[in-house]
């Protein structure tokens, strides 16, 4: 049964409206079955499609299949990227079928889901793809009619000429695909868009809500084995020996294979594989010290107190500014390691044969993963066929592909098709984490002005701040310096949603709130004042826009009713630029029995043209809730190299009754679109922390906030 988009869109809006009014979690006014109608479209699988190019197929009946090239991680690109092509191709969206593209380095560019860059990098190329195909179809029709192409036009999949003749795309697609590819085709003016800017439902929505196979965990092949992998129980330990006699007694276990410091149990199903892994008896050894959280805290503070830093940026004369200051304010901010907590644990399928390597699964970096598999197995990249499934979350964890390499290596050794499946405990214990980090920020104040700003960063392994020396407040303060130092750890770390800014934004915006209070100014007033120093600048060392950030701040102040709420509502503000997008947020909280309750977050966003408003709002809402949840509750520690929370019984996530209403507003302009998957997250922690300060007169300097706030061991909500 197919879903009728119009009816479902109406029902969805009613669902959102009534559930928001209900407030207590009772869903009313939504009936899934009344939102469905019988299938009125032909069976797409039975239509005769003609290949036009790597992105587009067109059937004789005029239906269009558009391939989405980038990995779908929940950020909506499987819907929004085809929307861009369909807009310029000028076809009706209800005649578009979307399919996931495979790894194809010849025809696709940047097949990566990371950094909120898919739409930004794909915008021009995808428009050109659609517009070029449209022009070629027009040219083919013109040849049939023996008229000039300039006298023809196309709309909604139909080509017409000055004489009123009509041809559908399906009637000329075969001829069009053989024509010379035109250059410098005309792109649409944004005012003429019919698809871009419209609310389009997630292309996979029907399959998601009806449980159809979509995700890596759903993928199966006849005869494949499931692999559960025993990995070192602590970072720094190595495998000495193992005994698999009990494992081989487990029904369904087929084989046990050692590779490196890991042992794979292969079985006919996941239950047998995981049960067999638990039956393994292994001996481990380690050299040196196994790290604990106390060690990390001590080492990071030692870095901040020392003088071994790398200067990332230095403007003006920072020493002079601090020496001449009337007052210096210095604060230290701290955050723990964080796992990624994807709903779908890591998994990957591999079938390694002498002729080819077939890989299938949820991966954010298909090309890099294919290259690493080729290097691991000493094979050519051309021998690898990699297919991407939809991902049940990623947040940076699926950038690294270690699970895909495991699958490929095990398949190569076993000479069988293998699917590696992590348990939740495997997922949280295996790394790769957001690193623990500490910031020490100092500001020099003279004559009521901020004259100097020095940020020091101490991080585990790679530095968070190293890649963004051109972000706010760079350029706003004449004497500005950023210094970084790091502690090398055996614990594997990497990108976590909104890398480099997910914690930094909270630290800086919390600090600026405190500076504003010291200067007797409103927090957003102080930021707008500072932004005047970079408005209109063409300095390449200033990446963000002072003008666009000011407009975004003013929009959120207006829509949040900043400073004009009831006496029972306490507000906190934060604004940040990351991943090429400007975001400002205001959090509203109330106090209940002395505990803060986050009621609402108002968000203003400047991301240029909004391709799909429904998807865009969902991304911002998800980022805000994720940011609040981890700032409030996310805590992850180590004892002798071993994670102390490997499932949700000990790792605290935000709960449904704790999620606030998130109201999203977009700055309207016609600038090229930028990313949305991550920018909503960084300001969220700062907005909440500043609201808590205004409610409780308590500054928060470390995450998670709950450690400093809870008066009782009860849930906030």
N, C-alpha and C positions, 0 to 999 in steps of 0.2 A: 504493500500500500504506500503510495506516495503522498506527501503532504502538500496541500495547496498553500502556497506562500502567503497569499493575501489574507486568507482566513486565519492562518496561524499567526501572522503578524498582528492582526487585530486581537486575537486571543492573548498573545504574548503581552501586548500593552495593557490589557485588562488585568492579566496576571500580575504584572509589575505594580500597577496602580493599587489593586486591592490588597496585595501582600504587604505593600508599604504602609497602607492605612491600618492594616490589622496589627502590625507591629509586634505581636506576640508569637509569630511563627505559624499562625493559622492561615492556610491557603484557601481562598474562596474565589469563585468566579472564573475557574479555569477547568475545562474538561478537554482532555487530550483528544478524545474521540470525536467531539464536535468540531475540533480544529482540523480534522482530516476529511478528505474527499476521495472518491474512487479515482484510480489512475486514469487521467485523461490524456497523458502523453504516450507516444509509442514507446515500445521497449527499445531503449537506446542501443542495447547490445545486439539487436537484430537489424539495425540500420546499416546501410552501406556508406561508410565514411571514407573520404578521400584525404590523404595527407596533403596539407598545404605547406606547413613548415613544422619545425620542432615544437611549436607552441599550439598550432591550430589544426584541427581536422573539421571538415565540413561535409555533411551528408547530402545526398541527392535531394532529400526532403527539406534541406535548409537548417537542420539542427547542427549546432556547433559544439565540438569538444575542445576545451582549452586546457592545456597542461600547465599546472602550477609548478614551477621549477624548484622552489625553495622548500626546505623542511618545515612542516607544520607542527608547531610546538604549543599551540593554543593561542598564538598571537593573531591568528586569523588570516595569514597570508594566502592560504589555500582558497580563500574567498576573495580577498581584496586584490591580489595580483591578477587573477582572471578578470575581475571587474574593470581594471585599467585597460586590458587588451580589448575586452568586449565594448568598452566605451568608444575607443577609436575605430574598432572594426565596424561599429554601428550595427549591432544585432540586438534583438530583444533578449533580456536576461532570462526570460522563461523558456527560451530555446537553447540555453547554454548548459552543457554538461561539463563538469570540472573533474579532471583526473590528476593524480599526483604524478609529477614527472620523476624519472629516474636520474641518477648521476650521469650527466652528459656534459663533459667539459668542452666539447666541440661547439655545442649550440647554446649553452646557458652560461651566464656569468654569475659569479659569487653565489653559489648554492650553499649558503651558510645561514643558520638561524642564530644570530648573536649580535649584541650591541644595538639592537633595535634599528638595524640598517637595511632590512630587506626592501621595504617600500622606497626608502630614500635612494638606494642604489639602483633599484629597478624602475623607478618612475619614468625616466626618459626612454630607456630601452623598451619597456613594455608598451608605452604609447606608440613608439616608432613601429613596433611589431604589428600592432593592430592597425595603425594608419597605413602602413605599407601594404598589408594584406588587402585592405579595403581598396586601395588604389589599383592594385593588380587585378582585383575582381572587376572593377570599373573598366579597366583597360581591356580585359577579355570581352566584356559585354560590348564595348565600343567596336572591337574588331568584328564581332558577330553582326552588328548592325551597320558596319561600314560607315561609322560616324566618328567625329573627333571625341576623344575621351573627355575633353573640357566641357562638352555639351551634356555630359551625363552626371548623375549624382546618385548617392546611395543613402538609404535610411532604413533601419529595422530589417536589414537583410535583403532588401529589394533595391535593384538598380533601375533607374528610369532615365529616359532621354527626352529631348525637347519635343519629340513627336508623341510622347505619351506611352511609348513602348516600355514594357516591364520584364525584367528577368530576376529570378531569385539567385542568391549566391550559389545554391546547389546546382543550378543549371549551367554555371560557367566555371565552377571550381577546378575542374580537370584542366581546362585550357589555361586558366589563370596561373596555376602552379607551374606551368611551363614557360611563362613569360619572364623577360628580364626584370630583375628587381629594381624598381625606381629609387632614385635618391631624392633627398630634400622634400619628402612628402609633407603636406600641410597637416598640422595638428589642430585639434579643436580648441576654440576659445572656451575657457571654463564656464562662461555664461550659457554655453550650448550643451553642457553635460546633461545626460539623461540617466546615467547609471551611477557615475561617481557623485558622491554626496547624498545618495539615497540609502535608506535603511535596508540592507540586504542580510537575510538570515544566513548564519553559518552554513556553508555548503554541506557539511557533514552532520547537521543537526538531527535529521531523521535517523541516521545510523547510530548516532550517539545515544539518543533517548530510547531507541528500541534494541540496543545491545548488539548491533551488527559488528562483524569483525572489522577493525580499523587500526588497532594499536599493535605494537610489536608483540605483546603477550598473546595476541589473537593468532599470530602467524603460525601456520603448520604446514609441513610437507610430509608426504607418505614416507614412512621408514626412518624419520629423524629420531635422534635420541636427545633427551634432556640432560643438561649438565649442571650440577650444583658444585661449586668450587669452595674448597677449604683454603682460606687465606691466612697469613700470619695473624695471631690474636692480638698483637700489639705492634705499633710502628717501631721498627728497629730489630724485630725478631726475624730469624731465618730458620728454615726447616732443616732438621737434622735427619730425622727418619720418621716412618709411619708404618702402622700395622692395619691392613685392610681386611683381615680375616672375618671380622664381624660384619663389615660392610657387604662383603660378597654373599653373606647369608640372607640379606634383605631381598625379598621377592621383587623382581623387576629390575634389579641392578644388573647391568650388562658388562661394565668395565670400570676400572680405576686407573687413572693416568696421572703421573707426576709431570709437572712442567714448571721449571724454575723453583720458587719457594711455595708453590701451590699444588694442590691435589684436586683433580676433577673426578667426580663420581658420575658416570653415565648410566642412565636408566631409561625405561620405557615411558615413565611419567615423572612429573615434578615431585610427587609425594615420595616415590621410591628414591629418587636422586637426593632429596633433602634428608630423608631418613637415613640413607646410606652414608651421607656426609657426617651426620651426627654420630654414627657408629665408628668413624675413623679414630684411631688412637695415634696422636702425633707428638713428636718430641721437638722442642724449639730451643734455639740458643740466641744470644745477643752479645754484641760487642759494645762496650761503653755504657752510657746511662739511658734508661728508659724515661722519657720526658713526662712530666706532670704539669697541670695547669699552674701550680705554685711556681714551678721553674720558669714558665713562660712569663708570668707576671713580673717576677724578679728580673729577668733578662730584658724585658721591654722597658721597665723603669730605669734600668741601668743605662740603656741606650739614650733615653730622654735626658738623663742626668749627665751624660758624657758629652764628648765633642767629636765623635766619629760619625759625621753626617756627609751625605752628598747633597750639594746645593742644586735644586731643580730649577729655581728661578730666583733672581735677585734684582729688584728695581730700586733705584735711589740709594740712599745711605741709611741703612737700617740701624747701624750702631749709633749714628748721630741722633736719629729720631728718638731712640730709647733713652739716650743720655740726656737729652734736653726735655724729656716729657715731664708734665706736671704730675702725671699718674700713670702707672703701668698696671694693667689687669692681665693676669695669667691663669689659665684653667687647663686641667687635664681631663680628657674624655677617654673612656675605655669600652671595648667591646670584646665578646668572646668569639671563639670559633663557631661556625654555623654549618650544619649539613644542609642539603638541598631539599630533602623531604618530598621528592616527586611522588605523586599519587601512584604512578606506574613504576615499580622497581626496574632497575637496569636489566636489559635482556637483549639478545641478538642471535640471529641465525646465521650459520656459515656452512657451506658445502664446498670443501676444497678437494678438487680432483686434479689429475695431471693436465687436463685440458683447460679448465677454467676455475675461477673462484666466485661462487655465488653468495652474496651477502644481502641480508634483509633485516631491517630493524629501525628502531627510533634513534636517530643520530642528528646532531646539530651541524656536524662538519663532515659531510660525506666524502668530499674530495681528499681532505687531509687523512681521514680514516682509511680510505682505499690506498693511499700512498704508503701509509705506515704498515698496513697489512702486506702490501707488496714487498716492502723492505724486510719485514719480519720473516716472510716465507721465501725470500730471494726469488720473487716472481716479477713479471712485468705488470705495470698498472693496466695495460690494455687487456690483460686476462681477467680483470675483475669486473663483474657486473653487480652494481650496488643499487638496491631498491630501498626507498624510504617509506616507513610507515608513519602514521600519525603518532605523536608523542603524548603520553599522559603526564605532561610536565617535563621540564628540563632545567630552566633557571640557571644554565651554565654547566650543570653536571654532565649533560650529554654532549658537551663540546669535546670531551677528552677521548671518548671511544675506547677506553681500556677494556671494556666489556666486549666490544667487537673484536679486538685483538685476541682476547681470551678465546672467544668462539672460533676464530680462524685457526689459532694454534692447536686447540683441542681437536678440531675436525681434521686438521692435517695429520696429527698423530694417530687419531682413531681410524682414519680412512672412512669416515662416515659423516653424513650430515648431522650437525649438532646445533642445539639451541641452548645457550647459556641463560639461566634464569636466576636472578638474585632474590633472596628472601628480603624482607624488610630489614632484618638484622644485618645481613650482608651489605645492604645498601647504605646503612648509616655507619657501619664500622669500617668500610673499605676506603674512606676518603672519597673524593677530593673536596675539601671544605673551604668555606670562606675563612681567611686567616684571622686569628686574633690580632688586634691592633690597638694602639694607643696614640692619641694626638695630644700635643701640648701647644696651646695657642696663646700668644701674648699680643697685646695691643698697647701702643703708646698713645696717650691722650695729652694734647696741649691746646690751651685756649678753647676748650670745648669741642675740639676736632680730633678725629683719629688720624694721627700722623705717621704711625708705623704699625706693621702687622707682620708677625713671624709665626709660621706654623711649622712645628716639628712633628714628624711621623716616625713611629717605631712599629714595625710590622713583622709578623712571622713569614719567613721566606720572601716572596716578592712584595714590593711596595705598592700600596693601593694608590698613592697620590702621583706616582711617577709619570703617568701618561696624560695628566690633565693640568699642566701648569698654566694654562691659558683660560681657566674658568674663573668665575667670580670668587673672590673679590680682586683678582688680578686687574690692574689698570685703574681701579677705583681708589686705591690708596698709593700715594707716591712712593713711599718707602715700604717695600713688600718683599718678603723672603719665604721660601719654602725649602725645608731641609728634611731629608729622609735617611733612615737607617733601618737595618733589618737583622733579624736573628735567624740563622739557618737551622731548620728543623727537619727531622725525618718524617714528620707528619705531612702528608701530601695536601697541598692547598691549590686553589685556583679561583676562577671567576665564579661569582655568585650574583644573582639577579641585580642588575645595575652596578657592575663592577666599578670600583674606585670611588663611587659616590654614595653607595647605600648607607654607609656609616658616616662618611665625611660630611654629608649634607646636614645630618642631625647635629654633629659637633659644631660646625660653623654657624648654622642658624640658631642654635641654642646660645652660642657665644655672642652673636650679634644682638640677640634679644637682651642679653645681659649688658652689652655695651650701650644699647639704646636706653635702658633703664638708668645706667650711670650718667648718660648725657641728658636725661630728662626728655627723651623723645619717644615717639611711637615707633615700634619696630619697623613696620613697613615704611614709615616716613623716613627713617634713617637709610633704608636701602634705596629708596627713590632718590634721596639726596646724593648718595654715593654713585648711583648709576649715571648721574649727570656728567660725571668725569669721563664716561666712555661712550656717551650717546653720539652717534654719527661717526665714530672712529673708523678708520680703515687700517688700523694697526693689526698686522697678521698675528701678533701675540695676544690678541683679545679675540677669543672664539665666539663668545656669546654676544647678543645684541642688547645694548642698554635700552634702546627704544622699545624693542619687543618685550623685554622683561618688565619695563615700567608699565606698559599697556596690560600685560598679564596680571601684574600686581593690582592695578586699579580695577580690573574686572573682578578679581576675587574679592576685593574689599567691598565692592558694590553688591555682588550677589550673596555674600555671606552676612550682609548687614553689620559689618565690622564696627565694633564699639557701640552698637545701638541695641543690643539684645537685652533680655530681661536680667535681673540681678541674680537669677539662679543659673545662668549660663555663663561659663568662663571660656574665653576664646584664646587660641594660640595661633600664631602665624609663622609660615616658613615659605621661602621661595628658592628655587634652584634651577639651574640650567644643566642638563646632562643629555647625552645621546642626541644632541642637536635640537632639543626641544626645551622650551621655557615653560615652567610649571610654578604656580603659586597655590598654596593651600591654607585654609583656615579650619582648625578643629574646634568644635563646640563640645564642652564636657559639663557634666553636673556632678555634684557630690552626693553620694548615698552612703550613710553610715560612715562618713569620713573617707570613703574610697571614691576615686574618680571613675565616672562612667562616660565613655566616649559616645556621644549621641549622633553627631553629624560631622562630616568633613566636606567642605565646599572646595572645589578644585577649578582653577582656571588654567587653560592649556593653549599655548601657541605652537601648533605643529604644522602650520601651513594649511594646505587644502586637506580636508578630512575626507578620505576616500569612502569609508563606510562608517557613518555615525554610530550605528548600533555596535559594531565591533570595536570602534574607538572608545566608546564609553565603557564597554566591558573591560578593555585593557586597563584603562585608568582606574576603574573601580577595583579590579583585582590587584593592581600594584599598590594602591593605597592600603587595602586591607592586609596584604602581605607585609607591607612596611610597618604598619601598626602592630601586627601580630608578633613579628620578630623583635621589634623594639621593646614591646611590653613583656614578652615571655621567653624569647629565644635564648637558650643557655645550653652550652655544650662544653664539657670539661674532660680532662684526661687524667688518669692515674697510672703511672708506670707504662706509658705508651698506649693504654687501653681506653677507648671511649667509654664514658660512664652512662651513656644513654643510647641504646641501640633500637629502641622502639618507642611508640607513642605513649606507653605507660609511664615513661620517665622523661620524655622530651615533650615540652609543653607547646602546643600550637594554639592559635586563637580559635575560639569556639563560636558557633553560630550566634548565640545570644550576646556575644561580645562585639559583633561586627556592627559598625555604625552605618547610618544612611550616608551614601557617598553621592554628592550632587556635582555633576560635571558640566562645565561651560567651556566653549571653544572661542578663541579669538578668531574672528572671521577675516580672512585675507585670501589672496590667490597665489601665495608663495608655494614653491614646491614642497610636498609633504615630507615630514621627518618622522622619527620613530615614536612609538607609543608603548611598547611592551615593558619598558623599564622606567622611563622618566617620572611616572607617577609615584614610584616607591620612595626615592630619596628624601623628598621634603616631609613625608608623613610622620616620621619619628620626631623631627624637630617641631612640627606644628603641635603634636600631642604633648611633647615635653614642655613647650612654652605655655600651653593651656593649663597644664598641671601646675606650673609655677604660679600662674595667675589665680588658680583656684586654691592652692594649698600653701603658697609662699615657700615652695621647696624647689630648688634647682636640682636637676638630675644630671649627673656627670658620667654615669655608666649604664650600659645595657646588660641585661634586661631591666626595665624600669620596675617590674614587679618586685624585685628584691628589696627595693627601697620603699615600696609603697604599701604592700599588704600588711594590714593590721591583724588579719586573721588568715588562716589557711583555707580561705573560701574563694570561689570563683568570682571575679569581677564581672558583672553583667546585669 
